[in-house]
Amino acid sequence: MVTSPDRRTPASADRCASLMDVLHLRKNYGQHVAVKDVSFSLQRGEVLGLLGPNGAGKSTTMMMLAGLLTPASGDVLLDGKRFDGRNPNQRRLLGVVPQEYAIYGELNAVDNLLFFGKLYGLHGKQLKSRCDEVLSQIGLVESAHRPSGNYSGGMKRRLNFGIALMHRPEILILDEPTVGVDPQSRSHLLDCIRQQAAEGVGIIYASHYMEEVQSICQSVAIIDHGEVLAYDSILNLLSGISSDLYLYVDRTAGLAQELGDLGRVGTGSDGEPAIVVPGHDTNTSDAEDSEPLRYGAGTLAAVEALQRPELAWRLQAVLYKLGTLGVHVLRVETQQSNLERLFLQLTGKKMRD
């Protein structure tokens, strides 16, 4: 785990200099502290997932990164220089895609792109050429002259994304860019994001779709209560938690009480009843009313603690118990560790508004 941006190991030698360093950001509204202490860094060509439940401070953090809010303390550095949201030269380094549509519905895609391109200083042939390039990238060439207010949700999302690309930013800040879109538009947007990263653009990607974050991001910062609970590469984060084992058996009646904390009666991937032998301590992470785990970036100790008793020991105990009860195990499957499980372990399972 990483304790500070300068300890981050870049993915390759040409990513040594951070595009953005976020250092101990704090923001309060009166007595309410929305962001308490947030730090991470962004490298060239990196897609960094920013995750947090409702009320975690994620939106406030992103507004500070975009220069729309001034932090109470802490700094945002762009290419090593302190970011001033009033500095137009620094703002041109950023492309921001808000969750709400930032388009003019009475204008078509071309006019929207031309308008925002002019705001970033593009003119003449350069502006027209860039507009054509972006239209092709976002897949709106055939619909380019239709009023964007008549577009589908997916088309509006793609145009929203395209506007942020017009001035060729070095950093993209994406807030739920695929929410509510059809599968085709989602796939196209994700491909566009991958292409931007391949061209060296650093991307901060906030989303509630864990499968998207796990597939597209190289690293993740999980925020809750205004603090970073975990920050590292996805590979390192997920290597700290064990996989659950699913034991399909010939009967499950009466087993829940017999198994106690060793396992639980659940369902497998095909919906069939199964005995779930968790790769973590059920007393800690599976109770709906349990407190969320709290640990700062810089240690895997809290996650490692979830693996006691060891999965191998627990599996042996379950098999012995099933044997004494005359229950036959038909097959065993593994549920791989995933980002959603880690997220729930860190932030808790209680619903939030």
C-alpha angles and dihedrals in degrees: 000000000000123000099187138007094254092061092057114120109225119230091236139007094259092060097066096117115068118231090206133015118192110199123192097315116195130181130174134180105210106304093345114096107208096174118024106173124346124169133164140125136233124214130202111277093012126130108207119192117219110201134179141138122253111297094018095123096254097125092047089050092052092049089055091049090052093049094246093116130035114227119236087226139349130057143257113210123198112197087342095307124111110258118238112189089208093059107099093198091057093043089057088064089066132074112192125198109188123203090242117067111268096193135106107244095202090058125073123235094268094052092046092052093044092049095051092040090058090051087060093050102263117143143170120348092354091058094047093046092049091048090055091049094051093046088056093046094052094041099241101119094113093046096039096115099043118102105266091222087072094052123113118253091260093051091049090051091052092049090047087055094045093055090060090053098054098093095041097245122203092218128040120200109197121188111193093323095176102041113139097000131133120259093255094053091044091053091047093049092049090050089051090051092050090050092052090051091049088056091055101263114145112226132198107199121193115187143144090215100098094186089057093050092047092050100043107029128079094197139019138207114198114203129193133160088007095300137100108250096179135006126173143095113309090241092057094043095052094042088069096065129065129232122251120242121223115206113195108207138182093248139009102184111129094000099112094072093041094053096048111172094348094082145326139237110254142134131275130225091282094050095252120137113265143166109249115211104193122220089218137048107286091204089063107039111017101056109101092214097046120120115255117258114260122202133139126237109274103062141062091195095109093051093043089052088062090066095070121133091040117250092237092055092046092049091052090050092050093048091049091049092048090049093054089051094050093244116149122216109223099185142336128229133182127227106209122228112266140183094251091059091050091047092053092046091054101040102029131241102262115119116250132198 
